[in-house]
Amino acid sequence: MTGGPLRVVVVDDHTVMRAGVVALLASDTGIEIVGEAGDGSAALALVERHEPDVALVDLRMPVLDGVATTTEIVTRFPRTRVLILTTYDTDAEIERAVEAGAIGYLLKDTTREQLADAIRAAARGETVLAPRVAERLVARMRQPAQIPLTAREADVLNAVGDGLTNAEIGRRLVIAEATVKTHLLRLFAKLDVNDRTQAVVVAMERGLLHRP
């Protein structure tokens, strides 16, 4: 961080949105907008030229998107913190941005005060997340770890869900009944259950089996 106002670049391909962000921060004497860019490639040039404390980066942009831009900034200009400012709050978008090295993730419905506070926190190296984003991340962390099933185990599990007996499963999958039993034992172990009914219930709870 510098001794004076925090130096910030705003990166967004929507001119009106970019202007709005700049206007929101204009009255804050502790923040100075040193540049604006409409795509990731231009943003990298700005960061190289101005060495800002924080880069406010949108996710979906032409030439170089927000994730690729974040990766480049974090790798090439480590003193600049990247704060994502976007309308997208899906799990995939959030994960990609965080994995790329973004220190924070805000949504565009944030207030001026929240945005300014987030910029200051990001410049200090603190993680900043919009409430909805934080809730999504916590929810994902609370989900049980996904259980890896082989393709054949998945076939057997679906057949069990259809109510088939071991013999019927064997005929459907063209495998021996003894092989069906072996797959079932492995499924029971992976799902930590003792019978077919429990296997179906747990598999549905964990998204491994979808019934109409």
Protein Blocks (a to p, Z undefined) as FASTA:
>chain_A
ZZbdcddddddfblklmmmmmmmmmmpmkbccfbdcfbfklmmmmmmmnopabdcddfbd
ghiafklmmmmmmmmmmmbccddddfbfcfklmmmmmmnopabdcdfkbcfklmmmmmmm
mmnopacddfklmmmmmmmmmpccdddddfklmmmmmmmmnopafklmmmmnopafklmm
mmmmmmmmmnopabfklmmmmmmmnopaccZZ
